[in-house]
């Protein structure tokens, strides 16, 4: 049994944030209908690694989604969307403000036709404001949120993440917002419009930087792998060349680590009693930990830390992740049959539920794989479907 088998979602978004939210709903049983342009397809098909021209990122991002190729700029394509929206629970889109209205798909009109519909609007900068109509991507959110400014080495440039971080965070936030709206609908019987700007959710995960700035005039600075809140916290190289990461966010853990590396005298210092105090003495603490670790092989260090109940983890490459027994025990990755690739390995659903577990039923499908089936469900005849295809409205 899955959590959301009675939920129908129209995924009209492109690239990563909106489609990620739809993917998460599909992972728990929602009937997600992915809408793509019949000739261009979703740009994410061409992102990242590919096998024989088939994008692997697409296979994950569009898993558990039925696929319909419909030209939304064509009046007959717009009519198909109106019919889908009439019976849908959620519509996710990420076009620039005004685009749906130009296509005769005004959200207010869709809500009038289906008052229970939840319309999730995902844009770079939101539906209003001086930047609302500018193109927005996750990279811009990572820059404007302050993330890049506080990431990197102290003497280095601001650093962007090597992945769609802001998009992923926004996707998680949007899936949560949709579930809040669905819960509200149970009480009121009404849907609503969700307006999410990708620049905002990432700010929520960066901590109280605005609070500190307003109250204390504090501006976050780049600290490399160190933390501005506690120490020691860094990456350290072992004698055999492996990199390890440690964290001492909890005071007892900090005491165990420093005692383990042979400096129990530091624990007795008054400044050691708080994370802020330890940060003021980070050079001394880091030197003690780094020197101790550098004199030992990785397996010795990890064993010693585990015996001392101190937090430590190796810095993994993807090959390490593939062989890790903890990930294997959690079934974090699954092998799936795929008609285009034979078999594909991808991340499993993000969490386990005892009563209604999620499941990856199929990877992302070819362009227009389910167009005929979906139009047939809307009572289009085979002759009408053929005419729409010949005129380029569908694929």
Secondary structure, 3 states (H helix, E strand, C coil): CCCCCCCEEEECCCCCHHHHHHHHHHHCCCEEEEEECCCCCCHHHHCCCEECCEEHHHHHHCCCEEEEEECCCCHHHHHHHHHHHHHCCEEEECCCCCHHHHCCCCHHHHHHHCCCCEEEEEECCCCCCCCCCCCCCHHHHHHHCCCHHHCCCCCCCCCCCCCCHHHHHHHHHHHHHHHHHHHHHHHHCCCCEEEEEHHHHHHHCCCCHHHHHHHHCCCCCCCCCCCCCCCCCEEEECCCCCEEEECCCCHHHHHHHHHHCCCHHHHCCHHHHCHHHHHCCHHHHHHHHHHHHHCCCHHHHHHHHHHCCCCEEECCCHHHHHHCHHHHHHCCEEEEEECCCEEEEEECCCCCCCCCCCCCCCCCCCCCCCHHHHHHHCCCCHHHHHHHHHCCCEC
